[in-house]
Amino acid sequence: MSGINTKNFRLVDELNKTVTNSLVTTFGLDFLLFDDKKGGDVATINNARQHQKGDKDIYMSDSVQQDYANRGDYKPIKCDVNGNIMIDGNGKPKKEDLYHSHPNYKAKGKKDKKQQQDGELLDEYRGKTMSNDEQRQLDHIISSHEVHDDAGRVLAGLSGVELANQDSNFQSTHNYINNLKSDHSMDDFLTTVVPKTIENKRKSIEKDRQYLESMPTETKQQRHEKRQLESKIAKQNEQIEALESIDEDKMREADKRARQEYDKQINFAYYSSSKFFKSTAMESGKAGLKMGVRQALGLILAEVWFELKDAIPQVLKDTEDNFTLEKFLGKLKATAQNIWNRVKVRFKDILDEFKNGALAGALSSLSTTIMNIFFTTQKLIGKLLRETWSSLVSAAKILFFNPENLGPGALAREVTRILSTGVAVAMGVMFNQQLASLMTFPLGTELASFVSAVATGLMTIGITYFLDHSQLMQKVWDYLDQFKSKAKRTLEYFQKVNAELDRYLIELSRVEFNLSPEELTRFASSLESISCEHERSLMLSKEISKREIELPFESNNLDSTRAWLMSL
C-alpha cells in the first residue's frame, strides 16, 4: 500500500512541476514577451499584396505603409522646364502618362506595325495573325495601372514604368479588346467583363434592329439616320466578333508568362536585398533574445515557486505559536537564501535554457518569414513554431551531442519524449486559443491559460508514463539497445559488476567481526606494515578462516574469484 502512495505522490509532484513550467513559460511569459501578428513581423511580397487588397489584419510596418503611400500618382501632373504646372485647354493641370510614352512602348508599337503590314503579326489573345485592315493597339498584359499600384513592386523598390514596359509585358491586339480590357485583371476581364459586354451588346443590337425596321426612309435625313443606325449595328457586331474570337486559354497563358517574369524580377530584387536581410536578421535576433529570456526566466520563476510552495506554510506554522516580527523576517530571509541557493545550483541549466531558447526563437522567426513568402500565416502559427522549434532544438542537441552518453534505446526514448512533449505543448496552445475565444468574461483569459496549462501537463505526464512504463515501448527500447557497440556493452557490464561489488562491500561492512577496537587497530597496523601482496593475501585468508566468514568465492583462488565475477 505504501508503494502505491509513493507512486501517486511522485505522479502528483511531477504533474505540479510540469504544469508550473508550462503555466510560467508557454502561457505566461510568452504572452508578455511576444506580440504575434498575422503574417509575421517581416514584410513579404505576398503579405504586402494581401494587405493592399484589404486584409488590414496583416502586419505592415509604418515605414512600409509610408513607402506605399508615397508611390506617386499614376498620371503625375506635368510641369514645364521651370517647374510650373502646365494647364490644358479646359484650365485643368495636364497629366503626364509616363507608362504610354515610354521609349520601349513606342519602339514596340512601331515594330508591331511593320509586322502587321508584312502579315506577320501574331495576336496571341486570339491565336491568329492580324490582317492589315484590323485596327491594332499595344496592350500592357499586366495593366500599367496595376503595376503602378502593386504593393509588392513598391516594397521591392522597382520602377513601375520600367517593369510595365518590358517586351514580356507587351501584346498587340484588336483595339476594342485593348480598350475594353483597360486596367482590369485578366481573370476579371475574361470571366466578367467580356461575357457581360457581349450580352449587353446583343440586347442593344436586337433593340436597334427592331427600331430599324420601323424607321421611315422618305426624307434624306431619315435615310441618313437609318444608315447611322445600320453602321452602329455593324460596328457592334464587329466588336462582338472580336470578343468572341478571344482564345481564353491563350490569353491566360500570355498573362501567366508575363506575371512569372514580372514576379521573378520583383522577388529577386526584394529577397536578395539588404533591406530584407536586415529586417529578417533583426526580427530573428529579437525573437531569439525574447525566447531565451522566456526559457531562462521561466526556469528561475519555477524554482522560486517550488521553494515558496514548501517554505511559506512551514514559516507560518513555525511562527503561529510565538509570533514575532523579527522571527518572521528571519524565516523569510532564510527562505530567500534557499531560493538563491537553488538558482545558483541550476545556473548551468538556466544558461543552457537561454541558449536553447534563443536558437529556437531565432529559427521560429526565420521559419515564419519563409512561410510568409509563399502564404500568409495566422497568429497561431507563430506560437506553434516557437514551441515546435524549442522541442526540435532540445532533441537535436541530445541526438547529435548525446551529453549523457546514452545508449540507442535510452537515446531514442529521450528524443521521443522531448518531441512528444513539444506536440503536447502545441496542442495546449491551440486549446488555449479556442478557450480564449470562448471565455470573453472578466479573467477569462487567465482562466483559459490555467486550464490549458493543466491540460498540457496531463498530456505531457501521460506521454512520459507511456514511454517509460508501456510494455510495448519497453520492447522497442530493448530492441534498439541491441545495436550498442561492443565497447558500450563492456562498459555497462563492468559498471554492473562495480555496483554489485559496492553492494556487497556495504553488506560486508554491517557484519560483526567480533573485533575489539584494540584488535582492529593491531590488525590494520599489521596490514599496513606488510609490503608484499602475497603475504597480505595470506594474512587476510587466515583472518577470514579464523572469523569463519563465508565468501562467495574461494580465498586466494584467482580462478574462483574470476568465476564469481563472471556470475554477476
N, C-alpha and C positions, 0 to 999 in steps of 0.2 A: 504493500500500500504506500509505503514511503517513497518507493521508486516512482510510482505514478505521480505523486505530488511534486516530486523533484522535477520530473519531465514537464508537467504542466507549468510549474513556476518558471522554468527555463524558457518555455514557449512564450509565456506572457511577457517575460523580461525581454526576449528577442523582439517580440512584436512592438513593445514600448520603444525600443531603440530605433527600429525601422520606421515607425510612424513619426517619431520625433525628427529624425533626419529628413524624412520626406516633407513633413509639415514646415520645417525651417527652410529648407533649400528650394525644392520644386514649387511649393505652394505658399511660400513666404517671401524669401529674398528675391526669387525670380520675378515676382510681380512688382517688387520695389525697384529692382535694378534695370529691368528690361521693359521697353515700351514697344511691343511687337506691332508692326504695321503691315497692312495689306500690300503685297508687292515688295516687302523688304525695305532696307534703308538706302540701297544704291539704285540710282536711276538706270533703267534699261530702255532700249528702243521700244520693245514690246509694251512695257508699262507706260511709257510716255504717250504712246498712241492710244492705249486704252483710257488713260486719263483725259486725253483730248476728246475722245468720243463720249465722255460724260461720266465715267466712273471716277468720281471725285474721292472715293474712299482710298484709292491707290495713292500712296505717299509720293509726293514730289517736293523736293527741297525748294526753298524760296528762290534760290539762285536759278534753278532750272525753270521755274514758272516765270521768273522775270525775263529770262532769255527768250522764252516763247512770246511773251507779251511785247517784247521789243523787236520782233522779227520784221516789222515794217509792213506797209500796205502792199497789197497785191499789185495795184497800179499806183505808184507814187506820183505825187504832184510834180509836174515838170517845171523846171526853172531855167532861166537864161544863164549866160556865162557869168553874169554878175550876181547870180543867186536870187534874182527876182522871180516871183511866181508868174508864170505865163497864163494868160487868160484866153479862153476860146471865144467864138462869136456870140455865145449866149451870156458872156460875162462871168462864166464859171472857170475855176482853175483847170488847166489842161492836165490830163492824166497821161503818164508815160507807160506804155505797155512794153516792158523790158523783155518779157517772155516771147513775144511775137515779132520783136525787132532784132533778135539776136543774130549775129552773123551765121551761125550754124543753121538756124531756121531758114534764113534767106537762101543760103547755098543749097540746102536740101530741096527747097521749093524749085529752084532753077534746074537742078539735076533731074528731078522727077518730071518736070515739064518737058524736058527734052526726051526722056524715056517714053512719055506718053505720045509725043509726036512721032516717035520711032516705032510705036506699037509694042513697047517692051515693058510698060509699067504694070506691075502686078499689084492689085488691090487685095491684100491678104484678108481684109474684113469680109470680102465676098468671094474670095478664091477664084478671081478672074482677072484677065488683063483689061485695063481701062481703054476704051475707044477714044478717038480724038474728039468726038462730039460730046463727050461727058464732061460736065463741069467738075473740076478737081480742086480739092483743098488738102492741105497738110495738117494732119491731126497729131496732137500730143497724146500718145496712147494712155499714159498716166497724165491726166489733165494738169496743165500748168498751175491751175488754182489749187488742186490737191497737193501738188509738190510744194507750193509756197506755204501752205498751212500745215504741212506734215510735221508733227512734233518730233518724230524720230530724226528727220533731217536737221531740224533746228538743234536738237541735242547733240548731233554729230558735228555741228558747226560747218556744214557744207552749203554752198551757194545753190539756191533753188533754181536760178536762171540757168546755171551750167548743167545741173542734173537733168532738168526738163528738156534741154536742147541737145541731147545726145542722139546719135543715129539709132541707138537701140530703142529710143522712145518716139520715133517718127513713123508715121504711116499715111501715105496719100490715099484718099478715098473719095467717094462721091460727096459733093459739097453739102447736100442735105443731111447725109449721115453725120458728117462732122459737125454741122451746126446744131443738129438735134442732140448729139452726144454732149456737146458743151463741156461742163465740168462734172458731169455725172460719172460715177464709178462704172466700170464695165458691167458688173453684175446688176446694178440698178438699171442701167441703160437697157440691157437685154431682157431682163425679167419684168420690168415695169414700164419704162418709157416707150419702147418700141411697140409692144402689144397694145398699149393704151392709145398711142398715136394712130396706129393702123385702124383700130376700132372707131376712133373719133372721125377720122378722115372718110371712112366708108359710110358712116352715118351722114356726114356732110355731103358726100357725093350723091347719095340716094335722095337727100332732100333737094339738092340743086337740080338733079335730073327731073324730079317731079315738077319743080318750078319751071325748068327749061321747056318742058312740053306744053306748058300753058302760056308761055311768053308770046306776045304778038310780034309780028315782023313787018308791019305795014309801013312804018316810017324808017328813015335812015338811022335815027337814034336808037330805035327799038332793036334794029338788026345789029347795031354796034354793041348794045348791052348784051344781046344774046351771044354774040361772038366772044365777048369778055367772059361770060359765064362758062361757055364751052372750053375756053382756054384755061379757066380756073379748074374745071373738072379734069381736063387733060393733065394739068400740072400736078393735081393731087394724085391722079393715077400713076404718074411718073414717080412721085415721091413714095407711094405705096410699093410700087415695083422695086424701087431702090432699097426700101426697108426689108421687103420680102426676099431680096437677093442676098441678104446678110447670111453668112455661114457662121452660126453661133460658136461652133467648136473651134473654127479657125480664129475667130475674133477673141475668144477666151484664151486660146493658145498664144496669140500675139501679146495679150495683156499679161499672161503668165511669164513669158520670156522677158518682157520689159521690166516687170516687177522684180524678177530674180536678179537681173543686172543692177537695178536701182537699189534693192535691199542689200545686195552684196557690197556695193560701194559704201553705203551708209554704215553697215555693220562693221566692215573692216576699219573704216575711218574712226568710229567711236570706240570699238572694243580693243583697238590697238593703240589708243591714245593715252597719254599720261593722265588726262582728266579722269578716265575710267579707272586706270590702275591706282591712281592716288586715292580716289573715293573708295574703291574696294579695299585697299590696304588699310585705310583709316578706319573704316567701319569694322573690318575684321579684327583690327587691333583693339578697338573699343569693346567689341563683343567678347574677345578673349580675356581682356582685363576684368570685365564685369563677371564673366563666368568663373574666372579664377577666384575673385573676391567672394562670389556666392558660395563656392565649394569650401573655401578655407574658413570663411566666417560662419558658414553653416556648421562645420565641424566644431568650431570653438563654442558656438552657442549651444550646440547639443551637449558638449561636455559640461558647460555651465549648468544646464538644466538637470543633467543626471546627478550632479553634485548637490544642487539645491534641493532636488526632489527627496534625497535621503537625509540631507543635513537639517533643513528647516523644521520638520516635525521633531527631530531629536533636540534641536535648540529650544523649541517651545516646551518640550517635555522636561528638559533639564532645568529650566528657569521658572516653571509654573509654581513650584512649591516655595521657593525662596528667590523671588524675582528682584533683581537689582539691575539698574541701567548699565552699570559697569560690567556685571557678569554677562548680560545680554550682548553688549557690544564686543566683549571678549570672544563670545561664541561666534558672532558674525565675522570677527577678524580671523578666527581660526578657519571658518568656512571659506572665506575669501582666499586665505593662504592655500587651502586644499584645492580650490579651483585653479589657482595659479600653478600649483604643482602638477595638476592633471594636464593643463595646457602645455606646460614645459615638457612633460613626458611625451606628449603626442606632437611635439614641434615638427619632427621629420614627416609625420603623417600629414600635418597641416600644409607643409611646404609641397609635398607630393600632390595633395589635393588641388593646391593652387596651380601647379604646373599642368596637371592633367586637365583641370577645368579651363585654363587659358587656351590650351591647344584645342580642346573640344569646342569652345566658344568661337575661336577663330575659324575652325573648319565648318562649323554650322552656319556662320555668317557667309562664308565663301560659297557653301552649297546653296544657300538661299539665293544669292546673287546669280549663280549659274542657272538655277531653275527658272529665275525670272527673266532670263534672256529668251526662253522658249515659251513660257506661260506665266501667268500671274498667280503667285502663291497667296493663300489666305493667311491670316494672323496665326492660326493654329499650327500651320506648318513650321513657323519659326520656333515655337515651343517644342514641337516634336523632334525637330532636327537637333536642337540643343541636347535633349535627353538621349537621343539616339547616338550622337557623336560622343557624349560623355561615356556611354557604355562601350562603344567601339574603341575609344582610346584606351580605357582600362583593360579591355580584353586583349587588344593588340600588345599592350605593354607586357602582360603576363605571357601571352602566346610567343612573342619573339624574344623576350629577355629572360622569362622564367626565373625571377629573382629568388624564389624559394626552392629552385631545382626540383620541381615536381615531376613525377612520372607521367607517362602518357595518359593513364586513366584519370589521375588527380588533376592533371592539367586540363584535360577536356571537360571534366566536371566543373572546374573553377571558371573556365571561359564560358561554358554553357550557363552557369549561374549568373554571371555578370550580364550576359546578353539577355537572359530571361528577365532579370531584374529591370533592365532597360525597357523591355516590352511592357512589363507591369507598370512602370512609371509612365510610359507613353499612353497606356490605356487609362491610367489615372488622370492624366492631363486632359484627355478627350472627355472623360466622365465629368471632370470639373467644369469644362466648357459647357456641357449640357446643363449641369446643375445651376451654374451661374446665370444662364439664360432663363431658367425657371424660377429661381429664388430671387425675385426682384424686391422683396421686402427688406426692411432695415436689418443689417447684419447678415443678410442672405449670402453675400459674397464670402464672408468669413466662415459661415457655416458650411458652405459648399466646399471651401478649401479643407476644412477639418474632415468632412465626410470623405472627400477624395483622398486625403492622406491616409485615413483608416483603410479605405478600400485598397489603396496601393500597398499598404503594409500587409494586409491579409493575403493579397495576391503574391507578394514577394515571399512571405513566410511559407505559403503553400507550395510555391515552386521550389524553394530551398529544401523543404522537408521531403518533397517528392524526389529531388535529385539525390539526396543523402540517404534516404531510407527505403525507397522503392526497390523491390526485388528485381524488377526489370532493368532499372538503371544500374543497379549493382552488377548485374551480368554484363552490361555494356562497359562499365569501368574496368571490371576484371578482364574482359576480353581485350581491351586496349592495353592493359598492363602487360599482356603477353609480348608486346613489342618493345619492352625495355631492353636496353643494351646489356651485354654481359657484365660490364663494369658496374652498371647500376644495380644489377641483381646481386653481385658480390658485395657491394657496399651495403645494401639493405640487409643481406644475410648477416654480416658482421655487426651491424647495428642491433639486430635482434639478439645476437649472441652476447653483445655487450650489455644490453638491457637485462638479459637473463642472469648474467653474472652479477650485475648490480643488485638484482632482486635477491639472489642467493646470499650475497655478502650482507645485505640488510638483515635477512633472516638469521644468518650466522652470528651477527652482532648481538642478537637477542638471546642467544644461548648462554646459559650459565656454565662457566668453565670451572667452578669451584676453586677459583684462584683468589687468594687474599691480595690486597694491594702490594704487600712486600714481595710475594711470589711473582706477581705480574711485572713488578719493576725489575726483579732479577732476570726474569725470562726475556724481557725487552732488551736489557743490557747485554745479555748473552747473544741475542740475535745481532745486535749492533757490532759486537766485538768480533764476530766471525766474518771474515772477508771472502771465504770460499763458498761458492754457491752450493757445491756438493755437500759440504759439512752443514750448511744452514738447512738444506733439504733433509738431511738425516736427523737433525735436531727436531725439526717440525714433525717429521714422521714419528719420531719417538714420543713426542709430547701428545700427538693425536692418539697413539695407541694407549698411552698412559691414561688419557682422559676418556677413552672409549668413545671417541667422536666418530660417528658414521658419515662416510663420504660417498658421493655417487660414483666415485672412480677410485681406482687402486692407487694408494700413495706411492710416490717415486716410480710410477709406471707411466712412461710418456705415451705409449700406445693406448693405455686405458684412458688417460686424460683426453687424448685426441678423439677417441671413440665417444666419450661423454659430450664433448663439444659438438661433434657432428650430430649427435642425437637431439641437440637443442634445435 
